[in-house]
């Protein structure tokens, strides 16, 4: 007999059948005895536990014992000298077993024991006995032990390299003052390459302890903080494991040998394709194999699952891979330097990674092209594909998936039977394989050819039928379908038959819901389902899977449902209903992308992506130009936030190729779409003309007109955009126009050009939109630095980095953290500067965007200089400059800054002839931003002093002010005291005259002065 108390009270006999105990006191008596299974519990203790403050006699206890004996057997409750004992083994009581496993796990570091201990819990301990004090006290103790067990298990998983943050973060938040949880949270963050966040956890914990308890962190927590701080002074290593594989809700049954064989195949070939019919278990085997490879460190740079079932066009395959790995083609509002496939070649170049391409049969030609390109360009990349047929490119190794075997000698141990039994028990907990049903179960598995999906569909019927009934109904069904589609392979006919049988057994509401769901390849959220009972029925019958918070059909079942939909004559209506829903969702979400609801809107559009592009594809196929243009216009900003330029261009071209007249209100948006797509592929003249036409045509679009945002956004693509005040802009559109004006103006006009940024920041802050506010704060932080307000610059950049990190734009966030490190170093906060560089490095490495990686690498230099580590800075300069070779769009700015830093370090070391600036090609200096030219001028002034030319020094200082609009206050050269020394050498009057001469010059003069410094 088993007593289960870790959840609602449950009692099981030797055959694992439930034993019914009617009455709370009967259950309380068994539970109290089970606490000390096999040992006598005194009558007084039992009376006190069950009757508490209500005095009763021993006769009442004896009567209660008699009732329990009648229910569970007289031999199970034994009378002793002074009380009673429950005659079961301690291991048959789940709470006793839990304590033993937890203790074993803690003592020996046995991760499996801890997992098994946690797996015994079915809910709150003693959940239906909490009216009793003894149960309340025991439940509190057990919950505390459960928490400790979870913490021990998480600590072991962190130590083995597992990313547990999703589970750990809410637990750490619930124990905000528990330093052990906070230490674990810090370790997990550091282990996944997020040291800056780990250090933030320490600071938050320190503040909470001081505010609420008046205490300081323990020495252990303080030491952990110091260790992380020390490690963060060097570039942070990438997380050991990176993956988007999800934890699966059901166990993996029956393919242990296939799992090992497939892992060996992937180790020996760079492209392995698992082939087999629908329902054979290809996806599950591939995912389990990938997870095994990841756990063993076999793909240290990442294991990525790319689901292609919802792709509707071959051009969407490469973007689907980018979405899966979380990478962008280019930064926001930057033209894409290449298409999605080229970006993938760049991303995976030099990486030891594994991609799982699932359901390749949907886009086989596109998969073959992409796989061939990536495998040729990325020697460390491997691809594991699943498909109903071969990808058919050179080097491919096929792995045909066999049916689950069925042993005649020991059928109970057969994989097919094991799968049926486990899935049947999930819907019927009392089901157990025995002599009475084994023959029927074996027959079911035999008739279903060992196809996992077919076996699972049959097992799901065990809620209403027994095994013999299912076997006989399958016989009838197969006989009925025996003459159908004789040309199909036997296993295809088997699966079709069992799906058809399952379909026929659905209720009318379940069938109606299944037909509605089948048009949504990306599944639906719960809010999309009106009949929750029908949904529950489809889930129970294994026709619909729950994937996180969404519900979707397996492709094999969805294909069957689509065929039934076509037969029903209702396909057009349901497709129209889907299009109407998706159009409303995407236009509503597009508006929210520019508000504080931005993250929710992005998550919603990402979850619905497969459905949204399905609607665009259908609109183009049916010449529904209105829906197509509105969908593309509404998804434009979403695609650009993700950097998905290829997707935008693909769908834009498809929609604009439709041979239909565009409704007049949508023509402005259509022109802008056409123009932006052309600009992004290098057709600047034609693109700008189309954008200009759209902007002019849409000048008076009503407030809520479809595509209005895109039309106003189009001005950003025009080199001569009209003045902001004359464009009738407000809200986000006005803030963005001001941001663009400040960002471009600051490059050419310094302080004056950056003036619009305050107004832009104020509007973005009111809206709560992260990207715009962060971008405005970055410009503001740079301007405050010029003004000498490094503390204000630090505050602005702290917030900018946080917002971009939260938004998930890793490349932009890495750059903001790098800029923050510069401010922190100038403010004397060297340790925090290295934290910020560490976070920047981790993000840039994860994004693998060359521009961001080069940018972050360069910003290590000023931190090293601020710390006085000049030799290390000199040693890093060549590598930092080489990194710029792969990032051409940073170009002149970083070259001039790098040369200035080179000369500055030489000055600080008293090295001879620091003339790196003077040796720069004139073309590089001509294209630099005024802030970088101002820095070069100040460094050139310091060089002039070493050559006893104080007049030139003063003139160069004045020239720097003329360029920037203010004396540069960033402080990088403060220790050189250039202005003070020049004034001392010349005297106030001569200094002012030379300074004013420089201040009267312009940009061309600066270029000539800097590049002719050696003449």
Buried (B, 14 or more C-beta within 10 A) or exposed (E): BBBBBBBBBBBBEEEEEEBEBEEBBBBBBBBBBBBBBBEBBEBEBBBBBBBEEEEEEEEBBEEBBEBBBEBBBEEBBBEEEEBBBBBBEBEBBBBBBBBBBBBBBBEEEBBEBBBBBBEBBBEBBBBBBEEBEBBEEBBEEBEEBBBEBBBBBBBBBBEEBBBBBEBBBEBBEEBEEBBBBBBBBBBBBBBBBBBBBBBBBBEEBBEBBEEEEEEEBEEEBBEBBEEBBEBBBEBBEBBBBBBBBEEEEEEBBBBEEBBEBBBEBBEEBBBBBBBBBBBBBBBBBBBBBBBBBBBEEBBBBBBBBBBBBBBBBBBBBBBBBBBBBBBBBBBBBBBBBBBBBBBBBBBBBEBBBBBBBBBBBBBBEBBBBBBBBBBEBBEBBBBBBBBBEBBEBEEBEBBEBEBBBBEEEEBEEBBBBBBBBBBBBBBBEEBBBEEEBBEBBBBBBBBBBBBBBBBBBBBBBBBEBBBBEBBEBBEEBBEEBEEEEEEEEEBBBBBBBBBBBBBEBBEEBBBBBBBBBBBBBBBBBEEBBEBEEBBEBBBBBBBBBEBEEBBBBBBBBBBBBBEBBEEEEBBEEBBBEBBEBBBEBBBEBBBBBBBEBBBEBBEBBBBBBBBBBBBBBBBBEBEBBBBBBBBBBBBBBBBBBBBBBBBBBBBBBBBBEBEEEBEEBBBBBBBBBBBBBBBBBEBBEEBBBBBBBBBEBBBEBEEEBBBBBBBBBBBBBBEEBEEBEEBEBEBBBBBBBBBBBBBEBBBEBBBEBBBBBBBBBBBBBEBBBBBBBBBBBBBBBBBBBBBBBBEBBBBBBBBBBBBBBEBBBBBBBBBBBBBBBBBBBBBEBBBBBBBBBBBBBBBBBBBBBBBBBBBBBBBBBBBBBBBEBBEBBBEBBEEBBEBBEEBEBBBBBBBBBBBBBBBBBBBBEEEEEBBBBBEBEEEBBBBBBBBBBBBBBBBBBBBBBBEEBBBBBBBBBBBBBBBBBBBBBBBBBEEBEBBEBBBEBBEEEBBBBBBBBBBEBEBEBBBBBBBEBEE
